[in-house]
Amino acid sequence: MTLVVSEEVRAAIGARRPVVALESTIIAHGLPRPRNLRVARELEEAVREEGAVPATIAVLDGRPHVGLDKQQLERVATEEGIRKLGHRDLPLAVATGASGATTVSATALLAELAGVRVFATGGLGGVHRQWTATQDESADLGLLARTRITVVCAGVKSILDVPATLQRLETLGIAVAGFGTDRFPGFYLSDSGHPVDWTLDTPAQVAAVMRAQDSLRGPRSALVVANPVPEEEQLDPALHARVLADALRACDAEGISGQAVTPFLLAHLVRHTDGASLKANLAAVRGNVRLAARVAAAWAGA
C-alpha cells in the first residue's frame, strides 16, 4: 500500500509542528450537500487558526491520502459513489482502486501510519443497544485498543449503549479522560449521565499523558479525550430523550439492523428535532477540532 502524505503534512511532521487528523465520513456521509463542503473547509480552517496543520484523510482511486488539497476535498464532498470505509475495508479499497471516506477506525489507523498523533472527530462508535442479541459493536473500539493515537471526541454517539461502551473501553485498556469535566459526554449532550474516572483540564496535561504512554512502553492503545459540547449548544435533553425513544421504536418496527442502524437513528434525530441535533453535532465537532489543535501544539512543543 502506498500511503500518500501531502507535502504540507509531511513537512509539518518532519519539522515536529502540530498536525491534526480529520475523518472524511462526516463530509461524504454525515452532512447534506453543499453544506458538507463548507463544513469541511471550515474545520480545516479552524485547525489552522489554532496554529496546526489539518490532515483530512480519505482513500481516492485506491490510494490512502493523509492531507487533501482543495480538489480532493471537493471530490470527497461531491462525487457519487464515495464509499464508507472502516479499517477492515482499506485493503479491499486499495486493491480495487475504490474511493471512500474514512470512519474513525480507518482514519486512526492511517493517521498513525503517517506519524500523526492527534485526531479530532465528533463521537466514537461503541456498543449498540441490545448487544446481547445483536453482538453489534463498532470496529472503532478494537482498533483504538491497538493504535497509539489521541482522539478528541464528544464521547460516543448517544444512540448507543453508553455504560456498556464505557465498560468495553475499560476492558480493552483504552484510557479515557474528560476534558474539564468528570462526566462522560453524550455527543449531542454535555452529560451522558455517566462519570469518568479522570479529568484533564489543559492541553498541556493531555500532552503529558501522551508522553507517559510512550515512556511506560505499554500496549499501543489510544487516549480518548472526551470533550463535552457546551451546555448552551447541546440538544435539549428532554427533546433528545423523546425523539431517540421514537427512533428506536421505528427502527424495530422497520426491521433495521446491522450497519443500517446508526444512519437510520441519526437521520431520524435530524428530521424530528428540526435540525437541532445536526446543530449540536456540528458544535461538538468544531469544539473538538479546536481542542485537538491545541493538544497537537502542546504535544509538538513537549
Buried (B, 14 or more C-beta within 10 A) or exposed (E): EEEBBBEBBBEBBEEEBBBBBBBBBBBBBBBEEEEBBEBBBBBBEBBEEBEBBBBBBBBBEBBBBBBBEEEBBBBBBBEEEBBBBBBEBBEEBBEEEBBBBBBBBBBBBBBBBBBBBBBBBBBBBBBBBBBEEEEBBBBBBBBBBBBBBBBBBBBBBBBBBBEBBBEBBEEBEBBBBBBEBEBBBBBBBBBBEBEBEEBBEEBBBBBBBBEEBEEEEEEEBBBBBBBBBEEEBBBBBEBBEEBBEEBBEBBEEEEBBEEEBBEBBBEBBBEBBEEBBBBBBBBBBBBBBBBBBBBBBBBBEE
